[in-house]
Amino acid sequence: MTAEARFAGSRAWHERASSVLAGGVSSQFRAFGVFHPMHYTRADGARMWDVDGNELLDFTLSQGPCILGHSHPELVARVQAAVAKGQLFAGQHAEEVLLAEALQRLIPCAEKLRFTSSGSEAAQACIRIARAKTGRQRILKFDGHYHGWLDSVAWNVAPPGNAGDAPVPWCAGIAESAAADIICLPWNDLDAVRRTMDAHGQEVAAIITEPVMCNQGCIEPLPGFLQGLRAICDEHGSALIFDEIITGFRIGLGGAQGHYGVTPDLALFGKALGSGFPLAAIAGREAWMAPLEAGRTYHAGTMNGNNACIAAGLATVEILERDDALRRIATLGAALRDGLAQLGAKHGIALRVQGPGPMFHMGFSTLARATEFRHVAADDKAAYHAFCQAMLLEGVRLIERGLWYVSAAHTEDDIAFTLAAADRSLAGLPRT
Ligand SMILES: Cc1ncc(COP(=O)(O)O)c(C=O)c1O
């Protein structure tokens, strides 16, 4: 059956959606699609079903959140029980405290926490706290890192130019005035950070970084890079902010800060924390959270701490910890990552498969190892797109920008199934 026939129902829904939803979607990241944006009816464990009845083995995990797999029965039961008692008290409740206590125990920097509803908001809160504490305005971020869609950080998300060019806004409509407050540097280049901070440190409220550059290439920090950032922030009195929206509750229960042994001043968690419910957390050292605690700066949100999200967060953390699930996810992910790399060698295709395991990135490139955004930008995107199309026809759903997520619901059989599908897909790719 042709792809057109196989996904005809999704196509029809996308056309109908496009007359009522801008671009047919609710988030820009869903606007692309391997063939076109897909419409789904159901998801269970590691699998999803689309409106055409296709069963798909899922490595998107809804862009990361569904760490336990979809519709984990215990999580669903706990969320249902929580909402049966009310949706939103807009006052405090015991489960919020229990979840905060669990996070405080697990996350090194989490001396104090706040819950919020999205990663984008959590990033803004961390930046505001850092500005309130330091009295400085500027933020240093890295090329290729994504900290949400809002104006203060939506710069050099995928810059077209060279390192050192003026920061480029992510899209039209971003406040030009925000450019004055942002400094963008290539990642993993400690000398560049040192030079910039020596010149401008007194203006910099915070350095914000994904501790693993998950959004472009799943690049781990070079040895000493995170430690170097820590030392530079200490020297200049700037906050070190770790954006753990992807690494948190995936690379370890203590996040990347536990994994790499570098404790930031402030951190943000989301995605896997809520298993698909809109939950994020701001975590920080007592001294850095002080402006928030004292009410000198504000973070708010009508929906924050709602019963469903907090129940989902509590269930996620308890299940991950009880079942030692992250260890299994890491083992399965590493097997999949290494298996894909071996298939590249078998077919004589230049593939770079890179990342810690629970998440990793696959790109068509002769460069064996990427250390910063521009290495990933040079990947052959058309070849990866063709691979995603072939894999979808094999019944495997992938993220088109090359990131793979493995969940607690995936099995060894799923990995074997996927590698067999990848073997056939790579064999069928046009050779240049
Ligand atoms: C590293 C990182 N930070 C922040 C965000 C923004 O989170 P949200 O989409 O929940 O606003 C994302 C989303 O993909 C992310 O990957």
The ligand as a MOL file (V3000), in Angstrom:
LIG
                    3D

  0  0  0     0  0            999 V3000
M  V30 BEGIN CTAB
M  V30 COUNTS 16 16 0 0 0
M  V30 BEGIN ATOM
M  V30 1 C 15.5650 21.6680 26.9190 0
M  V30 2 C 14.1840 22.2550 26.8610 0
M  V30 3 N 13.8910 23.3090 27.6360 0
M  V30 4 C 12.6690 23.8680 27.6450 0
M  V30 5 C 11.6630 23.3760 26.8380 0
M  V30 6 C 10.3110 24.0230 26.8530 0
M  V30 7 O 9.4200 23.1920 27.5320 0
M  V30 8 P 7.8480 23.2750 27.2190 0
M  V30 9 O 7.6510 22.7600 25.8310 0
M  V30 10 O 7.2310 22.4120 28.2940 0
M  V30 11 O 7.4480 24.7040 27.3740 0
M  V30 12 C 11.9300 22.2850 26.0140 0
M  V30 13 C 10.8890 21.7350 25.1250 0
M  V30 14 O 11.1200 20.9530 24.2300 0
M  V30 15 C 13.2210 21.7020 26.0060 0
M  V30 16 O 13.5430 20.6680 25.2210 0
M  V30 END ATOM
M  V30 BEGIN BOND
M  V30 1 1 1 2
M  V30 2 1 2 3
M  V30 3 2 2 15
M  V30 4 2 3 4
M  V30 5 1 4 5
M  V30 6 1 5 6
M  V30 7 2 5 12
M  V30 8 1 6 7
M  V30 9 1 7 8
M  V30 10 2 8 9
M  V30 11 1 8 10
M  V30 12 1 8 11
M  V30 13 1 12 13
M  V30 14 1 12 15
M  V30 15 2 13 14
M  V30 16 1 15 16
M  V30 END BOND
M  V30 END CTAB
M  END
